[in-house]
């Protein structure tokens, strides 16, 4: 009988690749995303390749909706063995114009500065990442109680180790994800549910493409800084996360691994800049 994987944020570049890899390795996959069209397309691609997958429209910030999706997944596929909390992201309303404070920033209202960051934007980013991990875990971890070889994988970030400039809410939220991963690992250890996280370095996704490249496809100054700070000198490819995914979710190969955050970052977190 197939194991069941539930992947939130499955319409995105990274989590859709996770879903495809899991399906190749025998999982039946429930793909959850606010963008129903995107997950339906990924599910069709998996099915065409011989796998089993179903796409569901889901809002990870609404527990009632998630309970409804959970009921659908139970009816369609069965109980969740693996939950990947991939939903998350940043918002332009919580991105400062300057990397560091510049004289006069405290009085400006024509650009976003630390002093006029939008509270609603900050809340949205924090909720999307933190509550967007909490709520699916509350809903789907129920399936794992009293069963063997179940685990949860959260998605952290390089921001959790050293915050990037300009994106304070995202950095704080991802640091929270790493801490919450450890908390969950301890909380569920007695049930045999392993909880870990992957912390990707810099990968080009739908969300960040506009920040990394201009309209002509040329790298922005921020991209040049990122690549200078990445010893391997390039962005990661989604496929380069899959080995870590399959190892850390395998209860035979990583059965004693819980509460860890694994960087996959081309050396970014190891480099001091000198």
C-alpha positions as CSV (number, residue, x, y, z in Angstrom):
1,X,0.0,0.0,0.0
2,X,1.3,3.4,-0.9
3,X,2.4,5.9,1.7
4,X,0.5,9.2,1.6
5,X,2.4,12.5,1.3
6,X,0.6,15.9,1.8
7,X,2.5,18.8,0.3
8,X,1.4,22.4,1.0
9,X,2.6,25.1,-1.4
10,X,2.7,22.4,-4.0
11,X,2.0,24.8,-6.9
12,X,5.5,26.4,-6.5
13,X,8.8,25.5,-8.1
14,X,10.4,23.7,-5.2
15,X,7.4,21.9,-3.7
16,X,6.1,20.8,-7.0
17,X,9.5,19.1,-7.6
18,X,9.2,17.5,-4.1
19,X,5.8,16.1,-5.0
20,X,7.0,14.7,-8.3
21,X,10.0,13.0,-6.7
22,X,7.8,11.5,-3.9
23,X,5.4,10.2,-6.5
24,X,8.3,8.6,-8.4
25,X,9.3,6.8,-5.2
26,X,5.9,5.3,-4.6
27,X,4.0,7.9,-2.6
28,X,0.4,8.9,-3.4
29,X,0.6,12.7,-3.2
30,X,-2.0,15.3,-2.1
31,X,-0.9,18.6,-3.5
32,X,-2.3,21.6,-1.6
33,X,-2.2,25.2,-2.7
34,X,-4.3,28.4,-2.9
35,X,-3.7,28.3,-6.6
36,X,-5.9,25.4,-7.6
37,X,-5.0,25.6,-11.3
38,X,-1.3,25.2,-10.5
39,X,-1.7,22.1,-8.3
40,X,-4.1,20.5,-10.7
41,X,-1.5,20.9,-13.5
42,X,1.2,19.3,-11.3
43,X,-1.1,16.4,-10.4
44,X,-1.9,15.8,-14.0
45,X,1.8,15.7,-14.8
46,X,2.4,13.2,-12.1
47,X,-0.5,11.1,-13.2
48,X,0.7,11.1,-16.8
49,X,4.1,9.8,-15.6
50,X,2.4,6.9,-13.9
51,X,2.2,8.3,-10.4
52,X,-0.8,9.0,-8.1
53,X,-1.6,12.6,-7.2
54,X,-4.6,14.8,-6.5
55,X,-4.6,18.6,-6.4
56,X,-6.6,20.4,-3.8
57,X,-7.4,24.1,-3.4
58,X,-6.4,25.0,0.2
59,X,-5.8,28.0,2.4
60,X,-3.2,27.1,5.0
61,X,-4.3,30.0,7.2
62,X,-7.9,28.8,7.6
63,X,-8.2,25.8,9.9
64,X,-11.8,25.1,8.9
65,X,-10.8,24.9,5.2
66,X,-7.9,22.7,6.1
67,X,-10.1,20.4,8.0
68,X,-12.3,20.1,5.0
69,X,-9.3,19.3,2.7
70,X,-8.2,16.8,5.3
71,X,-11.5,15.0,5.0
72,X,-11.2,14.9,1.2
73,X,-7.6,13.6,1.4
74,X,-8.7,10.8,3.8
75,X,-11.5,9.8,1.5
76,X,-9.5,10.0,-1.7
77,X,-6.1,8.7,-0.5
78,X,-6.0,7.7,3.2
79,X,-4.1,8.9,6.2
80,X,-1.1,11.2,5.9
81,X,2.3,9.6,6.5
82,X,4.4,12.5,5.5
83,X,3.5,16.2,5.7
84,X,5.7,18.8,3.9
85,X,4.9,22.3,5.1
86,X,6.0,24.2,2.0
87,X,3.6,27.1,1.9
88,X,5.3,30.4,2.8
89,X,6.9,33.5,1.3
90,X,7.5,37.2,1.6
91,X,5.4,40.2,0.6
92,X,6.5,43.5,-1.0
93,X,4.6,45.4,1.7
94,X,7.2,44.2,4.2
95,X,10.4,44.8,2.1
96,X,12.4,47.9,2.9
97,X,13.8,50.1,0.1
98,X,17.2,50.4,1.7
99,X,19.4,47.6,3.0
100,X,20.5,49.7,6.0
101,X,19.3,52.8,7.6
102,X,19.9,56.0,5.6
103,X,19.7,59.5,7.1
104,X,16.1,60.8,6.8
105,X,14.5,57.3,6.6
106,X,12.6,57.9,9.8
107,X,10.6,60.8,8.1
108,X,10.1,59.4,4.6
109,X,6.7,58.2,3.3
110,X,7.5,57.9,-0.4
111,X,9.4,54.6,0.1
112,X,9.2,51.7,2.5
113,X,11.6,52.1,5.4
114,X,11.8,50.3,8.7
115,X,9.7,53.1,10.3
116,X,6.7,52.9,8.0
117,X,6.6,49.1,7.4
118,X,3.0,48.1,6.9
119,X,1.7,46.2,10.0
120,X,-0.7,44.2,7.9
121,X,2.1,43.2,5.5
122,X,4.3,42.1,8.4
123,X,1.4,40.1,9.9
124,X,0.7,38.5,6.5
125,X,4.2,37.3,6.1
126,X,4.5,36.1,9.6
127,X,1.2,34.3,9.5
128,X,1.8,32.8,6.1
129,X,5.0,31.2,7.3
130,X,4.3,30.4,11.0
131,X,0.6,29.8,11.0
132,X,0.9,28.3,7.6
133,X,3.0,25.6,9.2
134,X,1.1,25.4,12.5
135,X,-2.4,24.8,11.1
136,X,-1.6,22.1,8.5
137,X,0.5,20.3,11.2
138,X,-2.4,20.5,13.7
139,X,-4.7,19.0,11.1
140,X,-2.6,16.3,9.5
141,X,-0.4,15.2,12.4
142,X,-3.6,13.6,13.9
143,X,-3.2,11.0,11.2
144,X,0.2,10.1,12.4
145,X,-0.6,9.4,16.1
146,X,0.0,5.7,16.9
147,X,1.4,4.8,13.5
148,X,5.0,4.0,12.4
149,X,7.4,5.8,10.0
150,X,5.5,9.1,9.9
151,X,7.3,12.4,9.7
152,X,6.9,16.2,9.1
153,X,9.3,18.3,7.0
154,X,9.2,22.1,7.3
155,X,10.8,24.5,5.0
156,X,13.2,27.0,6.7
157,X,15.7,29.3,4.9
158,X,19.1,30.8,5.0
159,X,17.4,33.8,6.7
160,X,16.9,31.6,9.7
161,X,20.7,31.5,10.3
162,X,21.7,35.0,9.3
163,X,18.9,37.5,8.3
164,X,19.1,39.1,4.9
165,X,18.6,42.8,4.6
166,X,15.3,44.4,3.5
167,X,13.0,41.5,4.5
168,X,12.7,41.6,8.3
169,X,9.3,39.7,8.6
170,X,10.4,36.9,6.4
171,X,13.7,36.5,8.2
172,X,12.1,36.5,11.6
173,X,9.4,34.1,10.5
174,X,11.9,31.6,9.1
175,X,13.9,31.7,12.3
176,X,10.7,30.9,14.0
177,X,10.2,27.9,11.6
178,X,13.5,26.5,12.6
179,X,12.7,26.9,16.3
180,X,9.2,25.5,15.9
181,X,10.7,22.5,14.1
182,X,12.8,21.7,17.1
183,X,9.8,22.2,19.4
184,X,7.6,19.8,17.4
185,X,10.4,17.2,17.2
186,X,10.6,17.1,21.0
187,X,6.8,17.2,21.4
188,X,6.2,14.2,19.1
189,X,9.3,12.2,19.7
190,X,7.5,9.8,22.0
191,X,5.1,9.1,19.3
192,X,7.9,8.2,16.8
193,X,7.0,11.2,14.6
194,X,10.1,12.7,13.3
195,X,10.1,16.5,12.5
196,X,12.9,18.1,10.5
197,X,13.5,21.0,8.2
198,X,15.4,21.9,5.0
199,X,16.9,25.4,4.7
200,X,17.3,26.1,1.0
201,X,19.9,28.6,-0.1
202,X,19.1,30.7,-3.2
203,X,16.9,29.1,-5.8
204,X,15.0,30.9,-8.5
205,X,11.3,30.6,-7.9
206,X,8.1,32.3,-9.1
207,X,8.2,34.5,-6.0
208,X,11.7,35.9,-6.2
209,X,12.4,36.0,-10.0
210,X,11.5,39.6,-10.2
211,X,13.9,40.5,-7.4
212,X,16.8,38.5,-8.9
213,X,16.5,39.5,-12.6
214,X,15.4,42.7,-14.4
215,X,12.9,42.8,-17.3
216,X,15.7,41.8,-19.8
217,X,16.7,38.8,-17.7
218,X,19.9,40.4,-16.4
219,X,20.9,39.8,-12.8
220,X,20.1,42.6,-10.4
221,X,22.8,44.1,-8.1
222,X,21.2,42.0,-5.2
223,X,21.7,38.9,-7.3
224,X,25.4,39.8,-7.8
225,X,25.8,40.1,-4.0
226,X,24.1,36.8,-3.4
227,X,26.3,35.0,-5.9
228,X,29.4,36.6,-4.5
229,X,28.4,35.3,-1.0
230,X,27.7,31.8,-2.3
231,X,31.0,29.9,-2.6
232,X,29.7,27.7,-5.4
233,X,28.9,30.9,-7.3
234,X,25.5,30.0,-8.7
235,X,21.8,29.5,-7.8
236,X,20.7,26.0,-6.7
237,X,18.5,23.9,-9.0
238,X,15.3,22.4,-7.5
239,X,16.5,18.9,-8.2
240,X,19.4,19.5,-5.9
241,X,17.1,19.5,-2.9
242,X,15.7,16.1,-3.7
243,X,18.5,14.0,-2.3
244,X,18.1,15.7,1.1
245,X,14.3,15.3,0.8
246,X,14.4,11.6,0.2
247,X,17.1,10.9,2.8
248,X,15.6,12.9,5.7
249,X,12.1,11.5,5.1
250,X,13.3,7.9,4.9
251,X,12.7,6.2,8.3
252,X,15.3,3.5,7.5
253,X,18.1,5.9,6.5
254,X,17.3,8.7,8.9
255,X,15.3,7.1,11.6
256,X,17.3,8.6,14.4
257,X,17.3,12.1,12.9
258,X,14.8,14.6,14.3
259,X,14.8,18.3,15.2
260,X,17.5,19.3,12.7
261,X,17.6,22.0,10.0
262,X,19.7,21.0,7.0
263,X,21.1,23.8,4.8
264,X,21.3,23.1,1.1
265,X,22.9,26.3,0.1
266,X,26.1,26.0,-2.0
267,X,28.1,27.0,1.0
268,X,26.4,30.3,1.7
269,X,26.0,29.6,5.5
270,X,29.6,28.6,5.8
271,X,31.1,31.7,4.1
272,X,32.1,34.6,6.3
273,X,32.5,37.0,3.3
274,X,36.3,37.1,3.7
